[in-house]
């Protein structure tokens, strides 16, 4: 089994650092992207990413300084700090939890492709939906092409994939080619008398589910149906491949 999640824009650069070079699967591809990003000035970055002046300056500096031998580096699981990662309660992971996560969890990244939790990376911001022009097209989806799909397909083998990534990131994997091996948990909350997917709550729920899988060493689809963290329950199948949890 493999679990996929999205990265986070929020980063925890105060976490433990490492005096080692970056280390992950798609190094050559990210170096190619960095070459394109280094051609952008601060205004280009601001417009491309729709971010503030201060964030544009920060990420301009990151891109200009980026080098595969630059240190310190960070473990991917420790660096990302958004709602999903906070809900995963990574600080409570045992050594055994981290070993299980390293084997089963993958983080989809606009810059780094696919990351394992212990992969060493540098801080960055590059959302998968960014329309960055490269030699392969006008978006990161065209840049990555089938590479991420093929990699995840090899990782799944005869098992299954738990898709806890956002649509923006799961789109890069072309999951329709793997649909017979995919389970996508959907989390809905009651609001104004109706069940809805509420983005903030759904992000946290993905983190809760990820924690549940890692802590309980889930290996079967049926065991996912036992998830009842933070008030979620009433499992039902909404459509093929979806597991719906409500509260």
Secondary structure as the mmCIF struct_conf table of DSSP 4:
data_model
#
loop_
_struct_conf.conf_type_id
_struct_conf.id
_struct_conf.beg_label_comp_id
_struct_conf.beg_label_asym_id
_struct_conf.beg_label_seq_id
_struct_conf.end_label_comp_id
_struct_conf.end_label_asym_id
_struct_conf.end_label_seq_id
STRN STRN1 UNK A 2 UNK A 6
BEND BEND1 UNK A 9 UNK A 10
STRN STRN2 UNK A 11 UNK A 11
TURN_TY1_P TURN_TY1_P1 UNK A 13 UNK A 14
BEND BEND2 UNK A 15 UNK A 15
STRN STRN3 UNK A 18 UNK A 18
BEND BEND3 UNK A 19 UNK A 20
STRN STRN4 UNK A 23 UNK A 23
TURN_TY1_P TURN_TY1_P2 UNK A 25 UNK A 26
HELX_RH_AL_P HELX_RH_AL_P1 UNK A 27 UNK A 37
TURN_TY1_P TURN_TY1_P3 UNK A 38 UNK A 39
HELX_RH_AL_P HELX_RH_AL_P2 UNK A 42 UNK A 49
TURN_TY1_P TURN_TY1_P4 UNK A 50 UNK A 50
HELX_RH_AL_P HELX_RH_AL_P3 UNK A 53 UNK A 65
TURN_TY1_P TURN_TY1_P5 UNK A 68 UNK A 69
BEND BEND4 UNK A 71 UNK A 71
STRN STRN5 UNK A 73 UNK A 73
STRN STRN6 UNK A 74 UNK A 75
HELX_RH_AL_P HELX_RH_AL_P4 UNK A 76 UNK A 79
STRN STRN7 UNK A 80 UNK A 80
BEND BEND5 UNK A 82 UNK A 82
HELX_RH_AL_P HELX_RH_AL_P5 UNK A 83 UNK A 88
TURN_TY1_P TURN_TY1_P6 UNK A 89 UNK A 89
HELX_RH_3T_P HELX_RH_3T_P1 UNK A 90 UNK A 92
HELX_RH_AL_P HELX_RH_AL_P6 UNK A 95 UNK A 104
STRN STRN8 UNK A 105 UNK A 109
TURN_TY1_P TURN_TY1_P7 UNK A 110 UNK A 112
STRN STRN9 UNK A 113 UNK A 116
TURN_TY1_P TURN_TY1_P8 UNK A 117 UNK A 118
STRN STRN10 UNK A 120 UNK A 121
TURN_TY1_P TURN_TY1_P9 UNK A 128 UNK A 129
STRN STRN11 UNK A 134 UNK A 134
TURN_TY1_P TURN_TY1_P10 UNK A 135 UNK A 136
STRN STRN12 UNK A 137 UNK A 137
BEND BEND6 UNK A 138 UNK A 139
HELX_RH_AL_P HELX_RH_AL_P7 UNK A 140 UNK A 144
TURN_TY1_P TURN_TY1_P11 UNK A 145 UNK A 146
HELX_RH_AL_P HELX_RH_AL_P8 UNK A 147 UNK A 156
TURN_TY1_P TURN_TY1_P12 UNK A 157 UNK A 158
BEND BEND7 UNK A 159 UNK A 159
STRN STRN13 UNK A 161 UNK A 164
BEND BEND8 UNK A 165 UNK A 165
HELX_RH_AL_P HELX_RH_AL_P9 UNK A 167 UNK A 170
HELX_RH_3T_P HELX_RH_3T_P2 UNK A 171 UNK A 173
TURN_TY1_P TURN_TY1_P13 UNK A 174 UNK A 174
HELX_RH_3T_P HELX_RH_3T_P3 UNK A 175 UNK A 181
STRN STRN14 UNK A 182 UNK A 191
TURN_TY1_P TURN_TY1_P14 UNK A 192 UNK A 193
STRN STRN15 UNK A 194 UNK A 196
HELX_RH_AL_P HELX_RH_AL_P10 UNK A 199 UNK A 216
TURN_TY1_P TURN_TY1_P15 UNK A 217 UNK A 217
BEND BEND9 UNK A 220 UNK A 220
HELX_RH_AL_P HELX_RH_AL_P11 UNK A 221 UNK A 224
TURN_TY1_P TURN_TY1_P16 UNK A 225 UNK A 226
HELX_RH_3T_P HELX_RH_3T_P4 UNK A 229 UNK A 231
STRN STRN16 UNK A 233 UNK A 236
BEND BEND10 UNK A 238 UNK A 239
TURN_TY1_P TURN_TY1_P17 UNK A 240 UNK A 241
STRN STRN17 UNK A 242 UNK A 246
#
